[in-house]
Amino acid sequence: MSANFINPPVVVGIDGSETAAEATRWAAVDAVHHRAPLHIVYGIAAPVDFGPNIAFSEIDYDMYRQEGAAAVAAASEFATAAAAPVGDLDITTYVAEAPPIPVLLDRSKDARLLVVGTRGLGAFRRGILGSVSTAVARHAHCPVAVIPEPENYTPDRLLGPVLVGVDGSTCSIHAIEVAFDEAAHRDVAVRAVLTWSEFNRYISRADMQKEAEKLLSESLAGYAEKYPDLEIQRVVAEDRPTRRLLDESGNAQLIVVGSHGRGGFAGMTLGSVSQAVLYATDCPLIIARPQNSAAVSR
């Protein structure tokens, strides 16, 4: 099934790693929740040798095609098994003869959500975050979900709330929309977090707290009516936003943040808070990048 403007696909990038398998399982369940097709994408990353005796030869893509075919077949099995308790899933697989980053960025143009693992099978496996997840988080044309390694995420958190960072910015409002949509499909609470600081303080702490509470209320206006059965938890505190979000994420099943906040500017790829949470959290994270395709139906 190809992408369509009525119900665009959830796209997951894989490379045969266990982290990618976990991302596939998560993506499959999310796709079923949204009644969207799942597209499993494998980009062939041909090896490059460096050194004084480098020899250039034509790359034998047959081996890489076979590896890719095996990887997407296994991922399709993972996805089917993960989705089965939730509902039916329409799966399409792709093996592209191009590096994964440009392939996934291109696919993100028509996706409702792009899903990747925190890192894959690259040479720098011990790095905090993989090159693919970093690149798509910064440059994708749709919201991006980054899924941690399996050992870092416990099943008991599946009952936890969807956590969303709020700061009153346009990107923050988009993050709120994504968070409520995800929470409604999971039938869990939304926990909205807004922090403030006395840096450059010109009014009392009590007044700053009141202003912050007002800003949160304004940001969440209308959502109680739109989602009457959804529990809304509000957290307003004097703290650093990254630290508070990470503290609050201990029992959350998902964090949603905007791609950049009030300090951002046009063309900025990733804000300081979203970047810091991306690198530090052990919880699935959605970076609510602006949607490039038409509005997604529930």
Secondary structure, DSSP 8 states (H G I E B T S, - for coil): ----SSS--EEEEE-SSHHHHHHHHHHHHHHHHTT--EEEEEE-------STT-------HHHHHHHHHHHHHHHHHHHHHHHTTT----EEEEEESS-HHHHHHHHGGG-SEEEEES--SSTTTTSSS-HHHHHHHHH-SS-EEEE--GGG--GGGGGS-EEEE--SSHHHHHHHHHHHHHHHHHT--EEEEEEE--TT--S-HHHHHHHHHHHHHHHTTTHHHHSTTS-EEEEEEES-HHHHHHHHGGG-SEEEEESS-TT--TT--S-HHHHHHHHH-SS-EEEE----SS----
